[in-house]
C-alpha cells in the first residue's frame, strides 16, 4: 500500500485536474461548481488554485499548503474501494476527500450537501 501512496503523492494536481473537469462536465455540472468544491475543501482561492495548476504541484504539497475545511472530516463513505474515514494516511485521506466531492458533484448531489452545510 505504501508504494501506491507514494505514487499518488508525487502525481501533480494539474495532471488529475482535467479528469475532474471532464467528469463533472459530462454530468452537466460546471467548472465553477468544481472550483467551489475545491475552494471549500482546500481553502484555495481562484488565484491560488491556478498557481498550483501552473506549477504542477504534486498532491503531497498541494494538501500540505491547503487549509482543510473544518467539516472535511464529515466526508465519509467509500471511494475507490476504501472507506474514507478508515484511511490512516493523512495525505491519502485528503486526496480521497477530493475524489469523493468530485464524485458527489458529478452524481448531481446538491451543493449544500456536498459542502457539508
C-alpha positions in Angstrom: 0.0 0.0 0.0 2.9 2.4 0.8 4.2 2.4 -2.8 0.8 3.2 -4.2 0.6 6.1 -1.7 4.0 7.4 -2.8 2.9 7.3 -6.4 -0.2 9.3 -5.6 1.8 11.8 -3.5 4.1 12.5 -6.5 1.3 12.9 -9.1 0.7 16.5 -10.0 -2.7 18.0 -9.2 -2.6 19.5 -12.7 -2.4 16.1 -14.2 -5.6 14.9 -12.5 -7.5 18.2 -12.7 -8.6 17.9 -16.3 -10.1 14.5 -15.4 -12.1 16.2 -12.6 -13.3 18.8 -15.2 -14.3 16.1 -17.7 -16.1 14.1 -15.1 -18.3 16.9 -13.8 -19.0 18.5 -17.2 -20.0 15.1 -18.7 -22.7 15.1 -16.0 -23.9 18.6 -16.6 -22.0 20.4 -13.8 -19.7 23.4 -14.3 -16.1 24.2 -13.7 -17.3 26.9 -11.4 -19.0 24.3 -9.3 -15.9 22.1 -9.3 -13.8 25.1 -8.2 -16.4 25.9 -5.4 -15.9 22.4 -4.1 -12.1 22.6 -4.3 -12.1 26.0 -2.7 -14.3 24.7 0.1 -12.1 21.7 0.8 -8.7 23.3 0.4 -9.2 27.0 1.3 -7.5 27.9 -2.0 -9.0 30.9 -3.9 -9.1 31.0 -7.7 -5.6 32.5 -7.9 -4.1 30.0 -5.5 -5.7 27.1 -7.3 -4.4 28.3 -10.7 -0.9 28.7 -9.2 -0.9 25.1 -8.2 -2.1 24.0 -11.6 0.5 26.1 -13.4 3.3 25.0 -11.0 2.2 21.3 -11.4 2.2 20.9 -7.6 2.2 17.3 -6.5 -0.7 16.1 -4.3 1.5 15.9 -1.2 2.5 19.6 -1.5 -1.0 20.6 -2.7 -2.5 19.4 0.5 0.4 20.4 2.8 -0.2 24.0 1.7 -4.0 23.8 2.0 -6.2 24.9 4.9 -8.6 22.0 5.0 -12.2 22.9 5.9 -13.2 22.1 9.4 -16.1 20.0 8.1 -13.8 17.9 5.8 -14.0 15.1 8.4 -17.7 14.8 7.6 -16.8 13.5 4.2 -17.4 9.7 4.6 -18.2 6.7 2.6 -16.4 4.5 0.1 -14.2 5.7 -2.8 -12.0 3.5 -4.9 -12.9 0.6 -2.7 -11.7 2.3 0.5 -13.8 3.6 3.4 -12.5 7.2 3.6 -12.8 7.5 7.4 -10.6 4.4 7.8 -7.7 5.7 5.7 -4.9 6.3 8.2 -2.5 8.1 5.8 -3.5 11.8 6.1 -2.5 12.8 2.5 -4.2 9.8 1.0 -7.3 10.6 3.0 -7.3 14.2 1.8 -6.9 13.0 -1.8 -9.9 10.7 -1.3 -11.9 13.6 0.2 -11.4 15.5 -3.0 -12.3 12.4 -5.1 -15.4 11.9 -3.1 -16.5 15.5 -3.5 -15.9 15.4 -7.3 -18.0 12.2 -7.4 -20.8 13.7 -5.5 -20.8 16.7 -7.8 -20.9 14.5 -10.9 -23.7 12.5 -9.4 -25.8 15.6 -9.1 -25.8 15.9 -5.4 -27.0 19.3 -4.1 -24.1 21.8 -3.4 -25.3 22.3 0.3 -24.9 18.6 0.9 -21.6 18.3 -0.9 -20.2 21.2 1.2 -21.5 19.5 4.4 -23.7 22.5 5.4 
